[in-house]
Amino acid sequence: MRRLVRRLLLNGAALVVLATTIFPVYWMFLTAFKPTRDIQSATPTFWPAHPTLEHFVTAIEAPGFWVYWRNSLVVTGAAVLIALVVALLAAFAVARMRWRGRSAFVVAVFAAQMAPWEALLVPVFIIARDSELLDSLAMLTGVYFMITLPFTIVTLRGFLAAIPAELEEAAQVDGCSRLVAFRRVIFPLLAPGLMATSLFGFITAWNEFAFVNVLIIKDQDKRTLPVWLSSFRDVFGTDWGATMAAASLFALPALLLFLFLQRRVGTGMTAGAVKG
């Protein structure tokens, strides 16, 4: 009986946390589909009686939506891809090799991961200004790469350390070079780690707001979706339906990527265990 009560209490607490976490997201999507009269009604409704796509049309047809959408995809995708390549090389060197300064490098990476990136706003702005890289997507990509790199190195190092080095050595004994052994043996087992870190890096860069405001000053066409979303207002005030629709469209890529990679991560880990 005591075990049953404890389990019920834990499940109840989990449901409360789940509801508290999911409800704001649900309310955002719900408001996006509600007619304006239902949004402004004094009596809240928890299901759209007459769902409409009017707010999504308003958001999509708003000036700059597709330009900012393209900027977000280009900057985020490039930063995550570069971070994965650089972090993979760094993580392999840390996990598989012994060299002087290795411990200091690991400590520096952990320190960079723990440091608040907002503290670098002023130095990054000065560097961009002196380098004439303000209002540049290349500079923004470099900043996002800098933000996502430490976590990517730490995570991939953990995945590489969990893969037995004997697998790589056995492949080398069979005649494979170190590069071929890594590509044919280690890389397939590392795929879940690459997917998990790319998902985190994508979400981090996709949601970043502060550096865009600091580095993109004059050329408004170089801004990304978070900044555009923060200024989504009309002359009469905030259009909550269109704002929630725009927020839903903004959150959709990260949500779809998470749902897609979640299944692939589980499949990859199972396949890797069988291959090992």
C-alpha positions as CSV (number, residue, x, y, z in Angstrom):
1,M,0.0,0.0,0.0
2,R,2.8,2.4,0.9
3,R,4.5,1.7,-2.5
4,L,1.2,2.3,-4.3
5,V,0.6,5.6,-2.6
6,R,4.2,6.7,-3.3
7,R,3.7,5.8,-7.0
8,L,0.4,7.7,-7.2
9,L,2.0,10.8,-5.6
10,L,4.9,10.7,-8.0
11,N,2.6,10.2,-11.0
12,G,0.4,13.0,-9.8
13,A,3.4,15.4,-9.4
14,A,4.6,14.4,-12.9
15,L,1.2,15.2,-14.4
16,V,1.1,18.6,-12.6
17,V,4.6,19.4,-14.0
18,L,3.6,18.2,-17.5
19,A,0.4,20.3,-17.5
20,T,2.2,23.4,-16.3
21,T,4.8,23.0,-19.0
22,I,2.5,22.1,-21.9
23,F,-0.4,24.5,-21.1
24,P,1.4,27.7,-22.3
25,V,2.3,26.0,-25.6
26,Y,-1.3,24.7,-26.0
27,W,-2.7,28.2,-25.2
28,M,-0.4,29.7,-27.9
29,F,-1.7,27.3,-30.6
30,L,-5.2,27.6,-29.3
31,T,-5.2,31.4,-29.6
32,A,-3.7,31.2,-33.1
33,F,-6.8,29.3,-34.2
34,K,-9.4,31.4,-32.3
35,P,-11.5,34.1,-34.0
36,T,-10.7,37.6,-32.8
37,R,-14.0,37.9,-30.9
38,D,-13.2,34.7,-28.9
39,I,-9.8,36.0,-28.0
40,Q,-11.2,39.3,-26.8
41,S,-14.0,37.6,-24.9
42,A,-14.1,38.0,-21.1
43,T,-15.0,34.3,-20.8
44,P,-12.0,32.1,-21.8
45,T,-12.6,29.0,-24.0
46,F,-10.2,26.1,-24.0
47,W,-11.2,24.8,-27.4
48,P,-11.9,26.8,-30.6
49,A,-15.6,26.7,-31.3
50,H,-15.0,28.1,-34.8
51,P,-11.3,27.6,-35.7
52,T,-9.9,29.9,-38.3
53,L,-6.7,30.3,-40.3
54,E,-7.1,34.0,-40.7
55,H,-4.3,34.8,-38.2
56,F,-1.9,32.5,-39.9
57,V,-2.6,34.3,-43.2
58,T,-2.0,37.7,-41.5
59,A,1.3,36.5,-40.1
60,I,2.6,35.0,-43.3
61,E,1.6,38.1,-45.3
62,A,3.2,40.5,-42.8
63,P,6.2,42.5,-44.2
64,G,9.5,40.7,-43.8
65,F,8.2,37.3,-42.7
66,W,9.8,35.2,-45.4
67,V,13.0,37.3,-45.4
68,Y,13.4,36.8,-41.7
69,W,12.5,33.1,-42.0
70,R,15.2,32.6,-44.6
71,N,17.7,34.5,-42.5
72,S,17.0,32.3,-39.4
73,L,17.3,29.1,-41.4
74,V,20.6,30.2,-43.1
75,V,22.3,31.5,-40.0
76,T,21.1,28.6,-37.7
77,G,21.8,25.9,-40.2
78,A,25.3,27.2,-41.0
79,A,26.2,27.7,-37.4
80,V,25.1,24.2,-36.3
81,L,26.8,22.5,-39.2
82,I,30.2,24.3,-38.6
83,A,29.9,23.7,-34.9
84,L,29.3,19.9,-35.4
85,V,32.4,19.6,-37.7
86,V,34.7,21.5,-35.4
87,A,33.3,20.0,-32.2
88,L,33.7,16.5,-33.6
89,L,37.4,17.0,-34.3
90,A,37.9,18.6,-30.9
91,A,35.9,15.9,-29.1
92,F,37.8,13.1,-30.8
93,A,41.2,14.7,-29.9
94,V,40.1,15.0,-26.2
95,A,38.5,11.6,-25.9
96,R,41.0,9.5,-27.9
97,M,44.4,11.2,-27.7
98,R,46.8,12.2,-24.9
99,W,48.5,15.5,-25.3
100,R,49.9,18.3,-23.2
101,G,47.3,20.8,-22.1
102,R,44.4,18.4,-22.6
103,S,43.0,18.9,-19.1
104,A,43.3,22.7,-19.4
105,F,41.5,22.6,-22.7
106,V,38.6,20.6,-21.2
107,V,38.4,23.0,-18.2
108,A,38.3,26.0,-20.6
109,V,35.5,24.4,-22.6
110,F,33.5,23.7,-19.5
111,A,34.1,27.3,-18.3
112,A,32.9,28.7,-21.7
113,Q,29.8,26.5,-21.4
114,M,29.0,27.9,-18.0
115,A,29.7,31.5,-18.8
116,P,26.7,33.7,-19.6
117,W,26.9,34.7,-23.2
118,E,25.1,38.0,-22.6
119,A,28.4,39.2,-20.9
120,L,30.0,39.2,-24.3
121,L,27.5,41.5,-26.0
122,V,29.7,44.6,-25.7
123,P,33.0,42.9,-26.7
124,V,31.3,41.2,-29.7
125,F,29.8,44.5,-30.7
126,I,33.1,46.3,-30.6
127,I,34.8,43.5,-32.6
128,A,32.0,43.6,-35.2
129,R,32.2,47.4,-35.4
130,D,35.9,47.6,-35.8
131,S,35.9,44.7,-38.3
132,E,33.0,46.4,-40.3
133,L,30.9,43.3,-39.8
134,L,27.8,45.0,-38.3
135,D,24.6,44.1,-40.2
136,S,26.3,41.0,-41.5
137,L,24.8,37.5,-41.5
138,A,28.4,36.1,-41.5
139,M,29.1,37.8,-38.1
140,L,25.8,36.5,-36.8
141,T,26.6,33.0,-37.9
142,G,30.0,33.2,-36.2
143,V,28.4,34.3,-32.9
144,Y,25.9,31.4,-33.0
145,F,28.8,29.1,-33.8
146,M,30.6,30.4,-30.7
147,I,27.5,29.9,-28.6
148,T,26.8,26.3,-29.6
149,L,30.4,25.1,-29.8
150,P,31.2,24.4,-26.1
151,F,28.1,22.3,-25.4
152,T,28.7,20.4,-28.6
153,I,32.2,19.6,-27.7
154,V,31.3,18.5,-24.2
155,T,28.4,16.3,-25.4
156,L,30.3,14.6,-28.3
157,R,33.2,14.0,-25.9
158,G,30.9,12.0,-23.7
159,F,29.5,10.0,-26.6
160,L,33.0,9.2,-27.9
161,A,34.3,8.2,-24.5
162,A,31.4,5.8,-24.1
163,I,32.4,4.0,-27.4
164,P,35.0,1.3,-26.6
165,A,38.4,2.2,-28.2
166,E,38.8,-1.5,-28.9
167,L,36.3,-1.3,-31.8
168,E,38.5,1.2,-33.5
169,E,41.7,-0.7,-32.8
170,A,40.1,-3.9,-34.2
171,A,39.3,-2.2,-37.4
172,Q,42.8,-0.9,-37.7
173,V,44.2,-4.4,-37.1
174,D,42.0,-5.5,-40.0
175,G,43.7,-3.1,-42.3
176,C,41.7,0.1,-41.9
177,S,43.4,3.4,-41.5
178,R,42.4,5.6,-38.5
179,L,40.2,7.7,-40.7
180,V,38.5,4.8,-42.3
181,A,38.0,3.1,-38.9
182,F,36.4,6.3,-37.6
183,R,34.1,6.6,-40.6
184,R,33.0,2.9,-40.7
185,V,33.0,2.0,-37.0
186,I,32.9,5.1,-34.8
187,F,30.8,7.4,-36.8
188,P,27.7,5.1,-37.1
189,L,27.7,4.6,-33.3
190,L,28.2,8.4,-32.8
191,A,25.1,9.3,-34.9
192,P,22.8,9.6,-31.9
193,G,25.1,12.0,-30.3
194,L,25.4,14.1,-33.4
195,M,21.6,14.3,-33.7
196,A,21.2,15.2,-30.0
197,T,23.8,18.0,-30.2
198,S,22.5,19.3,-33.5
199,L,19.0,19.5,-32.0
200,F,20.2,21.5,-29.0
201,G,22.4,23.8,-31.2
202,F,19.5,24.4,-33.5
203,I,17.1,25.3,-30.7
204,T,19.7,27.6,-29.1
205,A,20.6,29.5,-32.3
206,W,17.0,29.5,-33.5
207,N,15.7,31.2,-30.4
208,E,18.6,33.7,-29.9
209,F,17.5,37.3,-29.6
210,A,20.0,39.5,-27.9
211,F,22.9,39.3,-30.3
212,V,20.6,40.0,-33.3
213,N,19.5,43.2,-31.7
214,V,23.1,44.3,-31.0
215,L,24.7,43.3,-34.3
216,I,22.0,44.1,-36.8
217,I,21.3,47.8,-36.5
218,K,20.6,49.5,-39.8
219,D,19.8,46.7,-42.3
220,Q,16.5,45.4,-41.1
221,D,16.4,42.7,-43.8
222,K,19.3,40.9,-42.0
223,R,17.3,40.3,-38.8
224,T,15.9,37.0,-37.8
225,L,12.5,35.7,-36.7
226,P,12.8,36.3,-32.9
227,V,13.3,40.1,-33.5
228,W,10.6,40.2,-36.1
229,L,8.2,38.4,-33.7
230,S,8.9,40.9,-30.9
231,S,7.9,43.8,-33.1
232,F,4.7,42.2,-34.4
233,R,2.2,44.9,-33.7
234,D,-0.2,47.1,-35.6
235,V,-1.2,50.7,-35.2
236,F,-4.0,49.8,-32.9
237,G,-1.9,47.7,-30.5
238,T,-1.0,44.0,-30.4
239,D,-2.9,41.7,-32.6
240,W,-2.9,38.7,-30.3
241,G,-4.3,36.2,-32.8
242,A,-1.7,37.1,-35.4
243,T,1.1,37.2,-32.8
244,M,0.2,33.7,-31.5
245,A,0.0,32.5,-35.1
246,A,3.5,33.9,-35.8
247,A,4.8,32.4,-32.6
248,S,3.4,29.0,-33.6
249,L,5.0,29.2,-37.0
250,F,8.3,30.2,-35.3
251,A,8.2,27.3,-32.9
252,L,7.1,24.8,-35.6
253,P,10.5,24.0,-37.2
254,A,12.2,23.3,-33.8
255,L,9.2,21.1,-32.8
256,L,9.2,19.1,-36.0
257,L,13.0,18.7,-35.8
258,F,12.7,17.4,-32.3
259,L,10.0,14.9,-33.2
260,F,12.0,13.7,-36.2
261,L,15.3,13.4,-34.4
262,Q,13.8,11.8,-31.3
263,R,12.9,8.6,-33.1
264,R,16.2,8.6,-35.0
265,V,18.2,9.0,-31.8
266,G,16.5,5.9,-30.2
267,T,16.9,3.9,-33.4
268,G,20.5,4.8,-33.7
269,M,21.4,3.9,-30.2
270,T,19.8,0.5,-30.5
271,A,21.5,-0.2,-33.8
272,G,24.8,0.9,-32.3
273,A,24.4,-1.5,-29.4
274,V,23.8,-4.4,-31.8
275,K,26.8,-3.5,-34.0
276,G,29.0,-3.3,-30.9
